[in-house]
């Protein structure tokens, strides 16, 4: 794996760590993820060269500049100073995902379509917006469930990074997904994918190992770094009992049988 490829894989790992659904609510994880997700479009993820010395850092910086010039990476330089943030372009994001063996837009499209089938617009209840992952996974014993949950996360990462889907969880770590307005627009405007975009034999194992390491390191930073604003609560967990919870602030009401039939890391669960 050459230097420029390793930079692309590093940025992808740092990015996905931000958008992988959060299952634990110990501070400072919630505010750090809130700030990272909020600021991603305007400043990407923090740039880290990982160079061992000044000479190596300059070499990595030159490689990053070439990637930016080639249109593979967007760099954020406040007032033309040093690079503080980076973000993969859409084409580069998809190519790097394929390289490390992750699903792309076709998997995201099918996953978003399933979210759309389980949600309702206009939404009257919280479960009209947030679809529990169990509806995407099915019923399994705990170990298999965790494996399936990671597969769902991987299939939705393209959509999560692009703001087409948002995720949240309750205090017990049970994740739910919601299709955003931008996601519905994309889904409606995009024809059904013809080909499966999962890689077959093209996975670069070295690149995959680097990606996994970057994701793990990114998750640790999000769970331990001092928040940009220590007063910020950040993300708020969903209620443990969402069924029948109205969005207009009204009292909890049991769902009718008709509504029941028509609506509807691996981390520790």
VOTORNU-117514 format. One record per residue (C-alpha): residue number from 1; x, y, z; residue in three letters. Coordinates in Angstrom, 1 decimal, always signed. Layout:
residues N
rec k->NUM; c1->X; c2->Y; c3->Z; r->Ala
...
end
This chain:
residues 269
rec k->1; c1->+0.0; c2->+0.0; c3->+0.0; r->Unk
rec k->2; c1->+1.5; c2->+3.3; c3->-1.0; r->Unk
rec k->3; c1->+1.5; c2->+6.5; c3->+1.0; r->Unk
rec k->4; c1->-1.4; c2->+8.2; c3->-0.8; r->Unk
rec k->5; c1->-3.6; c2->+5.1; c3->-0.4; r->Unk
rec k->6; c1->-2.7; c2->+4.9; c3->+3.3; r->Unk
rec k->7; c1->-3.8; c2->+8.6; c3->+3.7; r->Unk
rec k->8; c1->-7.1; c2->+7.9; c3->+2.1; r->Unk
rec k->9; c1->-7.7; c2->+4.8; c3->+4.3; r->Unk
rec k->10; c1->-6.7; c2->+6.8; c3->+7.4; r->Unk
rec k->11; c1->-9.2; c2->+9.6; c3->+6.6; r->Unk
rec k->12; c1->-12.0; c2->+7.0; c3->+5.9; r->Unk
rec k->13; c1->-11.3; c2->+5.3; c3->+9.2; r->Unk
rec k->14; c1->-11.3; c2->+8.7; c3->+11.1; r->Unk
rec k->15; c1->-14.6; c2->+9.6; c3->+9.3; r->Unk
rec k->16; c1->-16.4; c2->+6.4; c3->+10.0; r->Unk
rec k->17; c1->-15.5; c2->+6.5; c3->+13.7; r->Unk
rec k->18; c1->-17.5; c2->+9.7; c3->+13.9; r->Unk
rec k->19; c1->-20.6; c2->+8.3; c3->+12.3; r->Unk
rec k->20; c1->-20.7; c2->+4.7; c3->+13.6; r->Unk
rec k->21; c1->-23.8; c2->+4.6; c3->+15.9; r->Unk
rec k->22; c1->-23.0; c2->+5.3; c3->+19.6; r->Unk
rec k->23; c1->-24.2; c2->+2.6; c3->+22.0; r->Unk
rec k->24; c1->-22.9; c2->+3.9; c3->+25.3; r->Unk
rec k->25; c1->-23.6; c2->+7.2; c3->+27.0; r->Unk
rec k->26; c1->-20.6; c2->+7.8; c3->+29.2; r->Unk
rec k->27; c1->-19.2; c2->+11.3; c3->+28.9; r->Unk
rec k->28; c1->-17.4; c2->+12.7; c3->+27.0; r->Unk
rec k->29; c1->-18.6; c2->+10.5; c3->+24.1; r->Unk
rec k->30; c1->-22.0; c2->+12.2; c3->+23.5; r->Unk
rec k->31; c1->-20.7; c2->+15.8; c3->+23.2; r->Unk
rec k->32; c1->-17.6; c2->+14.8; c3->+21.2; r->Unk
rec k->33; c1->-19.8; c2->+13.0; c3->+18.7; r->Unk
rec k->34; c1->-22.2; c2->+15.9; c3->+18.6; r->Unk
rec k->35; c1->-19.5; c2->+18.3; c3->+17.7; r->Unk
rec k->36; c1->-17.7; c2->+16.0; c3->+15.3; r->Unk
rec k->37; c1->-20.9; c2->+15.2; c3->+13.3; r->Unk
rec k->38; c1->-22.1; c2->+18.8; c3->+13.4; r->Unk
rec k->39; c1->-18.8; c2->+20.2; c3->+12.0; r->Unk
rec k->40; c1->-18.0; c2->+17.4; c3->+9.5; r->Unk
rec k->41; c1->-19.3; c2->+19.2; c3->+6.4; r->Unk
rec k->42; c1->-17.6; c2->+22.5; c3->+7.1; r->Unk
rec k->43; c1->-14.3; c2->+21.2; c3->+8.5; r->Unk
rec k->44; c1->-14.0; c2->+17.4; c3->+7.9; r->Unk
rec k->45; c1->-12.2; c2->+15.4; c3->+10.5; r->Unk
rec k->46; c1->-9.0; c2->+16.5; c3->+12.2; r->Unk
rec k->47; c1->-5.9; c2->+15.9; c3->+10.1; r->Unk
rec k->48; c1->-3.1; c2->+13.8; c3->+11.7; r->Unk
rec k->49; c1->+0.0; c2->+13.1; c3->+9.7; r->Unk
rec k->50; c1->+1.3; c2->+10.3; c3->+12.0; r->Unk
rec k->51; c1->+4.8; c2->+11.1; c3->+10.8; r->Unk
rec k->52; c1->+7.6; c2->+9.8; c3->+13.0; r->Unk
rec k->53; c1->+9.8; c2->+12.9; c3->+12.5; r->Unk
rec k->54; c1->+9.7; c2->+16.3; c3->+10.7; r->Unk
rec k->55; c1->+11.0; c2->+14.8; c3->+7.4; r->Unk
rec k->56; c1->+8.4; c2->+12.1; c3->+7.3; r->Unk
rec k->57; c1->+5.6; c2->+14.6; c3->+8.2; r->Unk
rec k->58; c1->+6.6; c2->+16.9; c3->+5.3; r->Unk
rec k->59; c1->+6.6; c2->+13.9; c3->+3.0; r->Unk
rec k->60; c1->+3.1; c2->+13.0; c3->+4.2; r->Unk
rec k->61; c1->+2.0; c2->+16.6; c3->+3.8; r->Unk
rec k->62; c1->+3.2; c2->+16.7; c3->+0.2; r->Unk
rec k->63; c1->+1.3; c2->+13.5; c3->-0.5; r->Unk
rec k->64; c1->-1.9; c2->+15.0; c3->+1.0; r->Unk
rec k->65; c1->-1.5; c2->+18.1; c3->-1.1; r->Unk
rec k->66; c1->-1.2; c2->+16.0; c3->-4.3; r->Unk
rec k->67; c1->-4.4; c2->+14.2; c3->-3.3; r->Unk
rec k->68; c1->-6.2; c2->+17.5; c3->-2.8; r->Unk
rec k->69; c1->-4.9; c2->+18.7; c3->-6.2; r->Unk
rec k->70; c1->-6.2; c2->+15.5; c3->-7.8; r->Unk
rec k->71; c1->-9.6; c2->+16.1; c3->-6.3; r->Unk
rec k->72; c1->-9.6; c2->+13.1; c3->-4.0; r->Unk
rec k->73; c1->-9.5; c2->+15.0; c3->-0.7; r->Unk
rec k->74; c1->-10.9; c2->+18.3; c3->+0.5; r->Unk
rec k->75; c1->-8.5; c2->+20.1; c3->+2.9; r->Unk
rec k->76; c1->-9.5; c2->+22.8; c3->+5.3; r->Unk
rec k->77; c1->-6.9; c2->+25.5; c3->+6.0; r->Unk
rec k->78; c1->-8.1; c2->+28.4; c3->+8.1; r->Unk
rec k->79; c1->-6.6; c2->+31.6; c3->+6.7; r->Unk
rec k->80; c1->-4.2; c2->+29.6; c3->+4.5; r->Unk
rec k->81; c1->-2.4; c2->+28.1; c3->+7.5; r->Unk
rec k->82; c1->-1.6; c2->+24.5; c3->+8.1; r->Unk
rec k->83; c1->-4.2; c2->+21.8; c3->+7.3; r->Unk
rec k->84; c1->-6.6; c2->+21.3; c3->+10.3; r->Unk
rec k->85; c1->-9.3; c2->+19.2; c3->+8.7; r->Unk
rec k->86; c1->-9.7; c2->+16.8; c3->+5.8; r->Unk
rec k->87; c1->-12.6; c2->+15.1; c3->+4.0; r->Unk
rec k->88; c1->-12.7; c2->+12.5; c3->+1.2; r->Unk
rec k->89; c1->-14.6; c2->+13.5; c3->-1.9; r->Unk
rec k->90; c1->-17.6; c2->+11.3; c3->-2.7; r->Unk
rec k->91; c1->-15.8; c2->+9.4; c3->-5.5; r->Unk
rec k->92; c1->-12.7; c2->+8.9; c3->-3.3; r->Unk
rec k->93; c1->-14.9; c2->+7.8; c3->-0.4; r->Unk
rec k->94; c1->-16.6; c2->+5.1; c3->-2.5; r->Unk
rec k->95; c1->-13.3; c2->+3.9; c3->-4.0; r->Unk
rec k->96; c1->-11.6; c2->+3.6; c3->-0.6; r->Unk
rec k->97; c1->-14.6; c2->+1.7; c3->+0.8; r->Unk
rec k->98; c1->-14.3; c2->-0.8; c3->-2.0; r->Unk
rec k->99; c1->-10.6; c2->-1.2; c3->-1.4; r->Unk
rec k->100; c1->-11.1; c2->-2.1; c3->+2.3; r->Unk
rec k->101; c1->-14.1; c2->-4.3; c3->+1.7; r->Unk
rec k->102; c1->-17.0; c2->-2.1; c3->+2.8; r->Unk
rec k->103; c1->-20.3; c2->-1.7; c3->+1.1; r->Unk
rec k->104; c1->-21.1; c2->+1.4; c3->-1.0; r->Unk
rec k->105; c1->-24.1; c2->+3.2; c3->-2.4; r->Unk
rec k->106; c1->-26.1; c2->+0.2; c3->-3.6; r->Unk
rec k->107; c1->-26.1; c2->-1.3; c3->+0.0; r->Unk
rec k->108; c1->-27.0; c2->+2.2; c3->+1.3; r->Unk
rec k->109; c1->-29.9; c2->+2.5; c3->-1.2; r->Unk
rec k->110; c1->-31.4; c2->-0.9; c3->-0.2; r->Unk
rec k->111; c1->-31.0; c2->-0.1; c3->+3.5; r->Unk
rec k->112; c1->-32.6; c2->+3.3; c3->+3.1; r->Unk
rec k->113; c1->-35.4; c2->+1.8; c3->+1.2; r->Unk
rec k->114; c1->-36.0; c2->-0.6; c3->+4.1; r->Unk
rec k->115; c1->-36.0; c2->+2.3; c3->+6.5; r->Unk
rec k->116; c1->-38.5; c2->+4.1; c3->+4.4; r->Unk
rec k->117; c1->-40.8; c2->+1.0; c3->+4.5; r->Unk
rec k->118; c1->-40.7; c2->+1.0; c3->+8.3; r->Unk
rec k->119; c1->-41.3; c2->+4.7; c3->+8.8; r->Unk
rec k->120; c1->-44.2; c2->+7.1; c3->+8.1; r->Unk
rec k->121; c1->-44.5; c2->+10.7; c3->+6.8; r->Unk
rec k->122; c1->-45.8; c2->+12.9; c3->+8.2; r->Unk
rec k->123; c1->-44.7; c2->+11.4; c3->+11.5; r->Unk
rec k->124; c1->-47.0; c2->+11.3; c3->+14.4; r->Unk
rec k->125; c1->-45.1; c2->+9.0; c3->+16.7; r->Unk
rec k->126; c1->-41.4; c2->+8.7; c3->+17.5; r->Unk
rec k->127; c1->-41.4; c2->+5.3; c3->+15.9; r->Unk
rec k->128; c1->-42.6; c2->+6.9; c3->+12.7; r->Unk
rec k->129; c1->-39.2; c2->+8.6; c3->+12.6; r->Unk
rec k->130; c1->-36.7; c2->+6.3; c3->+14.3; r->Unk
rec k->131; c1->-36.7; c2->+2.7; c3->+13.2; r->Unk
rec k->132; c1->-35.2; c2->+0.2; c3->+15.7; r->Unk
rec k->133; c1->-32.3; c2->-1.8; c3->+14.2; r->Unk
rec k->134; c1->-34.1; c2->-5.0; c3->+15.2; r->Unk
rec k->135; c1->-36.6; c2->-4.4; c3->+12.4; r->Unk
rec k->136; c1->-33.6; c2->-4.4; c3->+10.0; r->Unk
rec k->137; c1->-31.9; c2->-7.3; c3->+11.6; r->Unk
rec k->138; c1->-34.6; c2->-9.6; c3->+12.9; r->Unk
rec k->139; c1->-34.5; c2->-11.8; c3->+16.0; r->Unk
rec k->140; c1->-31.2; c2->-13.6; c3->+16.8; r->Unk
rec k->141; c1->-29.3; c2->-14.9; c3->+19.8; r->Unk
rec k->142; c1->-27.1; c2->-12.2; c3->+21.3; r->Unk
rec k->143; c1->-23.8; c2->-13.1; c3->+19.6; r->Unk
rec k->144; c1->-25.3; c2->-13.3; c3->+16.1; r->Unk
rec k->145; c1->-27.3; c2->-10.2; c3->+16.8; r->Unk
rec k->146; c1->-24.1; c2->-8.2; c3->+17.4; r->Unk
rec k->147; c1->-22.6; c2->-9.5; c3->+14.2; r->Unk
rec k->148; c1->-25.7; c2->-8.5; c3->+12.2; r->Unk
rec k->149; c1->-25.8; c2->-5.1; c3->+13.9; r->Unk
rec k->150; c1->-22.3; c2->-4.4; c3->+12.6; r->Unk
rec k->151; c1->-23.3; c2->-5.5; c3->+9.1; r->Unk
rec k->152; c1->-26.2; c2->-3.0; c3->+9.2; r->Unk
rec k->153; c1->-23.9; c2->-0.3; c3->+10.4; r->Unk
rec k->154; c1->-21.5; c2->-1.0; c3->+7.5; r->Unk
rec k->155; c1->-24.3; c2->-1.0; c3->+5.0; r->Unk
rec k->156; c1->-25.5; c2->+2.4; c3->+6.2; r->Unk
rec k->157; c1->-22.2; c2->+4.1; c3->+6.7; r->Unk
rec k->158; c1->-22.3; c2->+5.8; c3->+3.2; r->Unk
rec k->159; c1->-25.7; c2->+7.2; c3->+4.1; r->Unk
rec k->160; c1->-24.7; c2->+8.2; c3->+7.6; r->Unk
rec k->161; c1->-21.6; c2->+10.1; c3->+6.4; r->Unk
rec k->162; c1->-23.6; c2->+11.9; c3->+3.7; r->Unk
rec k->163; c1->-26.4; c2->+13.0; c3->+6.1; r->Unk
rec k->164; c1->-29.0; c2->+10.8; c3->+4.5; r->Unk
rec k->165; c1->-29.6; c2->+8.8; c3->+7.6; r->Unk
rec k->166; c1->-29.1; c2->+9.7; c3->+11.3; r->Unk
rec k->167; c1->-28.7; c2->+7.3; c3->+14.2; r->Unk
rec k->168; c1->-29.4; c2->+7.3; c3->+17.9; r->Unk
rec k->169; c1->-29.8; c2->+4.8; c3->+20.7; r->Unk
rec k->170; c1->-31.5; c2->+4.4; c3->+24.0; r->Unk
rec k->171; c1->-29.7; c2->+4.2; c3->+27.4; r->Unk
rec k->172; c1->-29.5; c2->+0.4; c3->+26.9; r->Unk
rec k->173; c1->-27.5; c2->+0.7; c3->+23.7; r->Unk
rec k->174; c1->-30.3; c2->-0.3; c3->+21.3; r->Unk
rec k->175; c1->-29.8; c2->+1.7; c3->+18.1; r->Unk
rec k->176; c1->-32.5; c2->+3.2; c3->+15.9; r->Unk
rec k->177; c1->-32.1; c2->+4.9; c3->+12.5; r->Unk
rec k->178; c1->-34.0; c2->+7.7; c3->+10.9; r->Unk
rec k->179; c1->-34.1; c2->+8.6; c3->+7.2; r->Unk
rec k->180; c1->-33.5; c2->+12.4; c3->+6.9; r->Unk
rec k->181; c1->-35.3; c2->+14.6; c3->+4.4; r->Unk
rec k->182; c1->-32.1; c2->+14.7; c3->+2.3; r->Unk
rec k->183; c1->-32.1; c2->+10.9; c3->+2.4; r->Unk
rec k->184; c1->-35.7; c2->+10.6; c3->+1.2; r->Unk
rec k->185; c1->-34.9; c2->+13.0; c3->-1.6; r->Unk
rec k->186; c1->-31.9; c2->+10.9; c3->-2.6; r->Unk
rec k->187; c1->-33.8; c2->+7.7; c3->-2.4; r->Unk
rec k->188; c1->-36.7; c2->+9.1; c3->-4.5; r->Unk
rec k->189; c1->-34.3; c2->+10.5; c3->-7.2; r->Unk
rec k->190; c1->-32.1; c2->+7.4; c3->-7.4; r->Unk
rec k->191; c1->-33.1; c2->+4.4; c3->-9.5; r->Unk
rec k->192; c1->-32.9; c2->+0.9; c3->-8.0; r->Unk
rec k->193; c1->-29.3; c2->-0.3; c3->-8.2; r->Unk
rec k->194; c1->-28.7; c2->-3.0; c3->-10.8; r->Unk
rec k->195; c1->-25.4; c2->-4.4; c3->-9.5; r->Unk
rec k->196; c1->-24.2; c2->-5.4; c3->-6.0; r->Unk
rec k->197; c1->-21.4; c2->-3.0; c3->-5.0; r->Unk
rec k->198; c1->-19.8; c2->-5.4; c3->-2.5; r->Unk
rec k->199; c1->-16.2; c2->-6.2; c3->-3.4; r->Unk
rec k->200; c1->-15.5; c2->-9.8; c3->-4.3; r->Unk
rec k->201; c1->-11.7; c2->-10.3; c3->-4.6; r->Unk
rec k->202; c1->-10.4; c2->-6.8; c3->-4.6; r->Unk
rec k->203; c1->-10.1; c2->-6.3; c3->-0.9; r->Unk
rec k->204; c1->-6.6; c2->-5.0; c3->+0.1; r->Unk
rec k->205; c1->-6.0; c2->-6.8; c3->+3.4; r->Unk
rec k->206; c1->-3.3; c2->-4.4; c3->+4.5; r->Unk
rec k->207; c1->-5.6; c2->-1.5; c3->+3.8; r->Unk
rec k->208; c1->-8.3; c2->-3.2; c3->+5.8; r->Unk
rec k->209; c1->-6.1; c2->-3.6; c3->+8.8; r->Unk
rec k->210; c1->-5.1; c2->+0.1; c3->+8.7; r->Unk
rec k->211; c1->-8.8; c2->+1.1; c3->+8.4; r->Unk
rec k->212; c1->-9.8; c2->-1.1; c3->+11.4; r->Unk
rec k->213; c1->-6.9; c2->+0.4; c3->+13.4; r->Unk
rec k->214; c1->-8.0; c2->+4.0; c3->+12.5; r->Unk
rec k->215; c1->-11.6; c2->+3.3; c3->+13.4; r->Unk
rec k->216; c1->-10.6; c2->+1.9; c3->+16.8; r->Unk
rec k->217; c1->-8.3; c2->+4.8; c3->+17.5; r->Unk
rec k->218; c1->-11.0; c2->+7.3; c3->+16.4; r->Unk
rec k->219; c1->-13.6; c2->+5.7; c3->+18.7; r->Unk
rec k->220; c1->-11.2; c2->+5.9; c3->+21.7; r->Unk
rec k->221; c1->-10.5; c2->+9.6; c3->+21.0; r->Unk
rec k->222; c1->-14.2; c2->+10.4; c3->+20.8; r->Unk
rec k->223; c1->-14.7; c2->+8.5; c3->+24.1; r->Unk
rec k->224; c1->-11.8; c2->+10.2; c3->+26.0; r->Unk
rec k->225; c1->-11.0; c2->+13.6; c3->+24.5; r->Unk
rec k->226; c1->-12.0; c2->+16.8; c3->+26.3; r->Unk
rec k->227; c1->-15.0; c2->+18.3; c3->+24.6; r->Unk
rec k->228; c1->-14.7; c2->+21.6; c3->+22.7; r->Unk
rec k->229; c1->-17.3; c2->+23.0; c3->+25.1; r->Unk
rec k->230; c1->-17.5; c2->+21.1; c3->+28.5; r->Unk
rec k->231; c1->-21.0; c2->+22.6; c3->+29.1; r->Unk
rec k->232; c1->-22.4; c2->+20.9; c3->+26.0; r->Unk
rec k->233; c1->-24.5; c2->+17.8; c3->+26.8; r->Unk
rec k->234; c1->-24.3; c2->+16.6; c3->+23.2; r->Unk
rec k->235; c1->-26.4; c2->+13.8; c3->+21.9; r->Unk
rec k->236; c1->-29.4; c2->+12.8; c3->+24.1; r->Unk
rec k->237; c1->-30.5; c2->+9.1; c3->+24.2; r->Unk
rec k->238; c1->-33.9; c2->+8.0; c3->+22.9; r->Unk
rec k->239; c1->-36.5; c2->+6.8; c3->+25.4; r->Unk
rec k->240; c1->-36.2; c2->+3.1; c3->+26.3; r->Unk
rec k->241; c1->-40.0; c2->+2.8; c3->+25.6; r->Unk
rec k->242; c1->-40.7; c2->+4.6; c3->+22.3; r->Unk
rec k->243; c1->-43.9; c2->+2.7; c3->+21.2; r->Unk
rec k->244; c1->-46.9; c2->+5.0; c3->+21.3; r->Unk
rec k->245; c1->-44.8; c2->+8.1; c3->+22.1; r->Unk
rec k->246; c1->-46.3; c2->+11.1; c3->+20.3; r->Unk
rec k->247; c1->-44.1; c2->+13.8; c3->+18.7; r->Unk
rec k->248; c1->-46.6; c2->+16.6; c3->+19.4; r->Unk
rec k->249; c1->-46.1; c2->+16.3; c3->+23.1; r->Unk
rec k->250; c1->-49.4; c2->+14.5; c3->+23.7; r->Unk
rec k->251; c1->-49.9; c2->+11.7; c3->+26.2; r->Unk
rec k->252; c1->-48.7; c2->+8.2; c3->+25.4; r->Unk
rec k->253; c1->-51.4; c2->+6.3; c3->+23.5; r->Unk
rec k->254; c1->-51.5; c2->+2.6; c3->+22.7; r->Unk
rec k->255; c1->-51.2; c2->+1.9; c3->+19.0; r->Unk
rec k->256; c1->-54.2; c2->+0.5; c3->+17.3; r->Unk
rec k->257; c1->-54.0; c2->-2.9; c3->+15.7; r->Unk
rec k->258; c1->-54.2; c2->-1.2; c3->+12.3; r->Unk
rec k->259; c1->-51.2; c2->+1.0; c3->+13.0; r->Unk
rec k->260; c1->-49.3; c2->-1.9; c3->+14.4; r->Unk
rec k->261; c1->-49.6; c2->-3.8; c3->+11.1; r->Unk
rec k->262; c1->-48.9; c2->-0.8; c3->+8.9; r->Unk
rec k->263; c1->-46.0; c2->+0.7; c3->+10.8; r->Unk
rec k->264; c1->-43.7; c2->-1.1; c3->+11.5; r->Unk
rec k->265; c1->-18.0; c2->-3.3; c3->+17.3; r->Unk
rec k->266; c1->-18.4; c2->-4.5; c3->+17.5; r->Unk
rec k->267; c1->-19.5; c2->-2.6; c3->+20.6; r->Unk
rec k->268; c1->-21.4; c2->-4.0; c3->+23.5; r->Unk
rec k->269; c1->-25.1; c2->-4.0; c3->+23.1; r->Unk
end
